[in-house]
């Protein structure tokens, strides 16, 4: 009888109350729930949003052992993570041996410290959207990463680098680094409608055993458009690759397929990687075009196409490259 009562008692015990998602506010002036972004994130549970009010925060932030939280800044012009101390990087998502899952970060500027700005490690489902990153974004052993509508630049090494990771980059501007995007190890990445410009060496570097798809990007004013090295496997379609020294550089050990790309480069559009580099016009498929893109103003980085560009309506693409073309001006009679 006592055993039966114990069993019934446990069945009748109230279940713990479900967590109600909340918004946790951070403000430097003490008007929020926390002054420290780290303390706010540490207190967050699944479903919570940490909202950061305007200010320049001399803080570092590490998000780990968390699932399903959002970090939302008041805007890229209003919130800046400055970092502090000797820690390399300012914003870290995931941490060895701990990870992080389903984390969304948006609406702020992240400065670099020690050569890095954002590090993503051992996580899954990480989204960076609407950020201005002044330095490198580095990801290692992460899956389902999405970087969208960000401005990333000013790194002395690489703008975005992945090792053994899966990621999608859509609609970003990646500029003024040594390298734009680097995929290494066994990474699998998709680049779509990004503008990658003014990088000293490659806009996109794919090496080792990485796999990459480059779809409808604008790779302009770099040392090279894209290099496919090592045993990498890549596809490039619908891109504008122009005003670089070299367009596509392909190692004999790699595989790359091309279609409906617009090529307009200073030295060579296609080369087999050396040394020395060997021009390889035979890499050009019939669908690729060699033509001036007719940007609106390439000198001032306006890479929209003019209405009379020959890069409109090619194959399945309404236009080649990342940016919608300038609409023709209608003149009333």
C-alpha positions as CSV (number, residue, x, y, z in Angstrom):
1,X,0.0,0.0,0.0
2,X,2.8,2.4,0.9
3,X,4.5,1.7,-2.5
4,X,1.2,2.3,-4.3
5,X,0.8,5.7,-2.5
6,X,4.3,6.7,-3.4
7,X,3.8,5.9,-7.1
8,X,0.4,7.8,-7.1
9,X,2.0,10.7,-5.3
10,X,4.7,11.1,-7.9
11,X,2.2,10.9,-10.7
12,X,0.1,13.6,-9.1
13,X,3.1,15.9,-8.5
14,X,2.9,19.1,-10.5
15,X,5.1,19.3,-13.6
16,X,7.5,22.2,-13.6
17,X,6.2,25.3,-15.2
18,X,7.2,25.9,-18.8
19,X,9.6,28.7,-19.4
20,X,7.9,31.8,-20.9
21,X,10.3,33.5,-23.4
22,X,11.3,36.9,-22.3
23,X,13.3,39.9,-23.5
24,X,16.4,40.7,-21.3
25,X,17.6,44.3,-21.7
26,X,21.2,45.5,-21.5
27,X,22.1,49.1,-21.1
28,X,25.3,50.8,-20.1
29,X,23.5,53.5,-18.1
30,X,21.9,50.9,-15.8
31,X,18.4,51.3,-17.1
32,X,18.2,47.7,-18.3
33,X,18.2,44.4,-16.6
34,X,22.0,44.2,-16.9
35,X,25.0,46.4,-17.7
36,X,27.0,43.4,-18.8
37,X,26.1,41.6,-22.1
38,X,27.8,38.5,-20.8
39,X,25.8,38.4,-17.7
40,X,22.6,38.9,-19.7
41,X,23.4,36.0,-22.1
42,X,24.4,33.8,-19.2
43,X,21.0,34.3,-17.6
44,X,19.1,33.6,-20.9
45,X,17.2,30.4,-21.5
46,X,15.8,28.8,-24.6
47,X,13.5,31.2,-26.4
48,X,14.8,34.4,-24.7
49,X,16.0,37.5,-26.5
50,X,18.9,39.6,-25.2
51,X,18.3,43.2,-26.5
52,X,21.3,45.5,-26.3
53,X,20.5,49.2,-26.1
54,X,22.7,51.8,-27.9
55,X,26.2,52.3,-26.7
56,X,29.9,51.4,-27.2
57,X,30.5,48.3,-25.0
58,X,34.1,47.7,-23.8
59,X,33.2,44.1,-23.3
60,X,34.0,40.6,-24.8
61,X,31.2,38.1,-25.2
62,X,31.2,34.3,-25.2
63,X,28.0,32.4,-25.9
64,X,28.3,28.7,-25.1
65,X,26.2,25.9,-23.7
66,X,23.1,27.8,-24.9
67,X,20.3,26.8,-27.3
68,X,17.7,28.9,-29.0
69,X,18.5,32.4,-27.9
70,X,18.7,35.7,-29.8
71,X,21.2,38.6,-29.3
72,X,19.7,41.7,-30.9
73,X,21.4,45.1,-31.0
74,X,19.6,48.4,-31.5
75,X,21.4,48.7,-34.9
76,X,24.9,48.6,-36.5
77,X,25.2,52.4,-36.1
78,X,24.1,52.3,-32.5
79,X,25.7,49.3,-30.8
80,X,29.4,48.5,-30.9
81,X,31.2,45.6,-29.2
82,X,34.7,47.0,-28.5
83,X,36.3,44.1,-26.6
84,X,38.8,44.5,-23.9
85,X,42.0,42.9,-22.5
86,X,44.2,40.5,-24.3
87,X,41.6,38.0,-25.4
88,X,41.8,37.3,-29.2
89,X,38.5,38.1,-30.7
90,X,35.5,40.0,-29.3
91,X,32.5,37.8,-29.9
92,X,32.7,34.0,-29.6
93,X,29.9,31.5,-30.2
94,X,30.6,28.0,-29.0
95,X,33.6,27.1,-26.9
96,X,35.7,23.9,-26.7
97,X,34.5,21.4,-25.6
98,X,31.1,23.2,-25.3
99,X,29.0,24.2,-28.2
100,X,26.0,26.4,-29.0
101,X,22.9,25.7,-31.0
102,X,20.3,27.9,-32.8
103,X,21.8,31.2,-31.9
104,X,20.8,34.4,-33.8
105,X,22.9,37.5,-33.6
106,X,21.9,40.8,-35.4
107,X,22.0,44.6,-35.3
108,X,25.4,45.6,-34.1
109,X,29.0,46.3,-35.0
110,X,31.8,44.0,-33.8
111,X,35.4,45.3,-33.7
112,X,38.5,43.1,-34.0
113,X,41.0,42.4,-31.2
114,X,44.2,40.4,-31.8
115,X,43.4,40.0,-35.5
116,X,39.9,38.4,-34.9
117,X,36.5,39.8,-34.5
118,X,34.0,36.8,-34.4
119,X,34.8,33.2,-33.7
120,X,32.3,30.3,-34.1
121,X,33.4,27.0,-32.7
122,X,31.8,23.6,-32.3
123,X,28.2,24.9,-32.8
124,X,25.2,24.3,-35.0
125,X,22.5,26.6,-36.4
126,X,24.4,29.9,-36.0
127,X,23.0,32.9,-37.8
128,X,24.8,36.3,-38.2
129,X,22.5,38.8,-39.8
130,X,22.8,42.6,-40.3
131,X,26.2,42.9,-38.6
132,X,29.1,45.1,-39.4
133,X,32.3,43.1,-38.6
134,X,35.5,45.0,-38.6
135,X,37.9,42.1,-38.8
136,X,37.8,38.3,-39.4
137,X,34.9,35.9,-38.9
138,X,36.4,32.5,-38.2
139,X,34.5,29.2,-38.0
140,X,35.8,25.8,-37.1
141,X,33.8,22.5,-36.9
142,X,30.4,24.3,-37.1
143,X,27.3,23.3,-39.1
144,X,24.4,25.2,-40.5
145,X,26.0,28.6,-40.3
146,X,24.2,31.4,-42.1
147,X,25.9,34.8,-42.6
148,X,23.5,37.2,-44.3
149,X,23.4,40.9,-45.1
150,X,26.6,41.6,-43.2
151,X,29.5,44.0,-44.0
152,X,32.8,42.3,-43.2
153,X,36.1,43.9,-43.8
154,X,39.4,45.3,-42.6
155,X,41.1,42.1,-41.6
156,X,44.8,41.8,-42.1
157,X,44.3,38.2,-43.1
158,X,40.9,36.8,-44.2
159,X,37.4,38.3,-44.1
160,X,35.6,35.0,-43.5
161,X,37.4,31.7,-43.0
162,X,35.9,28.2,-42.4
163,X,37.7,25.0,-41.5
164,X,35.7,21.7,-41.5
165,X,32.4,23.6,-41.5
166,X,29.1,24.0,-43.3
167,X,28.0,27.5,-44.1
168,X,25.9,29.7,-46.4
169,X,26.8,33.3,-47.1
170,X,24.1,35.4,-48.7
171,X,24.0,39.1,-49.6
172,X,27.1,40.2,-47.8
173,X,29.7,42.8,-48.7
174,X,33.2,41.4,-47.9
175,X,35.9,44.0,-48.6
176,X,39.5,45.1,-48.0
177,X,41.1,42.0,-46.5
178,X,44.1,39.9,-47.6
179,X,41.6,37.2,-48.7
180,X,37.9,37.6,-48.9
181,X,36.5,34.1,-48.1
182,X,38.6,31.0,-47.4
183,X,37.2,27.5,-47.2
184,X,39.6,24.8,-45.9
185,X,39.6,21.3,-44.6
186,X,36.4,19.5,-45.4
187,X,34.2,22.6,-45.4
188,X,31.1,22.9,-47.6
189,X,30.1,26.4,-48.3
190,X,27.6,28.2,-50.6
191,X,28.2,31.8,-51.6
192,X,25.2,33.6,-53.1
193,X,24.7,37.2,-54.1
194,X,27.7,38.5,-52.2
195,X,29.9,41.4,-53.3
196,X,33.5,40.6,-52.6
197,X,35.9,43.4,-53.5
198,X,39.2,45.1,-52.9
199,X,40.9,42.0,-51.3
200,X,44.6,41.9,-51.8
201,X,44.7,38.3,-53.0
202,X,41.7,36.0,-53.8
203,X,38.1,37.1,-53.3
204,X,37.4,33.3,-52.8
205,X,39.9,30.6,-52.0
206,X,38.8,27.0,-51.9
207,X,41.4,24.5,-50.9
208,X,42.1,21.1,-49.3
209,X,39.0,18.8,-49.6
210,X,36.5,21.7,-49.4
211,X,33.4,21.9,-51.6
212,X,32.0,25.3,-52.7
213,X,29.2,26.7,-54.8
214,X,29.5,30.2,-56.0
215,X,26.2,31.4,-57.4
216,X,25.4,35.0,-58.5
217,X,28.3,36.8,-56.8
218,X,30.2,39.9,-57.8
219,X,33.9,39.3,-57.4
220,X,35.6,42.6,-58.5
221,X,38.8,44.6,-57.9
222,X,40.7,41.8,-56.1
223,X,44.0,40.2,-56.8
224,X,42.1,37.2,-58.2
225,X,38.5,36.3,-58.5
226,X,38.5,32.7,-57.2
227,X,41.1,30.0,-56.8
228,X,40.2,26.3,-56.6
229,X,43.2,24.4,-55.1
230,X,44.1,21.1,-53.5
231,X,41.5,18.4,-54.0
232,X,38.6,20.9,-53.8
233,X,35.3,20.4,-55.7
234,X,33.5,23.6,-56.8
235,X,30.8,25.0,-59.0
236,X,30.7,28.6,-60.2
237,X,27.6,29.9,-62.1
238,X,26.0,33.3,-62.7
239,X,28.9,35.3,-61.2
240,X,30.6,38.5,-62.4
241,X,34.3,38.2,-62.1
242,X,35.9,41.4,-63.3
243,X,38.6,44.0,-62.8
244,X,40.8,41.5,-61.0
245,X,44.3,40.5,-62.0
246,X,43.2,36.9,-62.7
247,X,39.6,35.6,-62.9
248,X,39.5,31.8,-62.1
249,X,42.6,29.9,-61.0
250,X,42.3,26.1,-61.0
251,X,44.8,23.6,-59.7
252,X,45.2,20.4,-61.8
253,X,44.3,18.4,-58.7
254,X,41.0,20.2,-58.1
255,X,37.6,20.1,-60.0
256,X,35.7,23.2,-60.9
257,X,32.7,23.6,-63.3
258,X,31.7,27.0,-64.8
259,X,28.6,28.3,-66.5
260,X,27.1,31.7,-67.3
261,X,29.9,33.7,-65.6
262,X,30.9,37.1,-66.9
263,X,34.7,37.5,-67.1
264,X,36.5,40.8,-67.5
265,X,40.0,40.7,-65.9
266,X,43.3,42.4,-66.5
267,X,45.7,39.5,-67.0
268,X,43.8,36.3,-67.7
269,X,40.3,35.1,-67.2
270,X,41.3,31.4,-66.6
271,X,44.6,29.9,-65.5
272,X,45.9,26.6,-64.3
273,X,47.6,27.2,-61.0
274,X,51.4,27.2,-61.1
275,X,54.0,28.2,-60.5
276,X,54.0,29.5,-63.0
277,X,50.4,30.2,-63.7
278,X,49.4,29.0,-67.2
279,X,46.6,30.8,-69.1
280,X,44.0,28.2,-69.9
281,X,41.3,29.4,-72.2
282,X,40.2,25.8,-72.6
283,X,38.6,26.1,-69.2
284,X,36.1,28.6,-70.6
285,X,32.7,26.9,-71.2
286,X,30.5,28.2,-74.1
287,X,28.1,29.8,-71.8
288,X,30.6,32.0,-70.1
289,X,30.9,35.6,-71.4
290,X,33.9,37.8,-71.9
291,X,32.4,41.3,-71.7
292,X,32.5,44.6,-69.8
293,X,29.8,44.3,-67.2
294,X,28.9,48.0,-67.6
295,X,28.6,48.8,-63.9
296,X,26.8,52.0,-62.9
297,X,30.1,53.3,-61.4
298,X,32.8,50.8,-60.7
299,X,35.3,53.4,-59.7
300,X,33.1,54.3,-56.7
301,X,32.0,50.7,-56.0
302,X,28.5,50.9,-57.5
303,X,28.4,47.5,-59.0
304,X,24.8,47.5,-60.2
305,X,24.4,46.9,-63.9
306,X,23.3,49.5,-66.3
307,X,20.1,48.9,-68.3
308,X,22.1,48.3,-71.5
309,X,24.5,45.7,-69.9
310,X,24.8,42.5,-71.9
311,X,24.7,40.5,-68.7
312,X,20.9,40.6,-68.4
313,X,18.7,37.6,-69.0
314,X,21.4,34.9,-69.4
315,X,20.4,31.3,-69.1
316,X,18.2,31.0,-66.0
317,X,19.5,34.3,-64.6
318,X,17.6,37.5,-64.9
319,X,20.9,39.2,-64.4
320,X,24.4,38.0,-63.6
321,X,26.2,39.0,-60.4
322,X,24.9,40.0,-56.9
323,X,23.0,43.2,-57.4
324,X,19.8,44.0,-59.2
325,X,20.4,46.2,-62.3
326,X,19.5,49.8,-62.5
327,X,16.0,50.3,-63.9
328,X,15.8,52.2,-67.1
329,X,14.4,55.8,-66.7
330,X,11.1,56.2,-68.4
331,X,10.6,59.4,-70.4
332,X,7.1,60.8,-70.8
333,X,6.4,62.2,-74.2
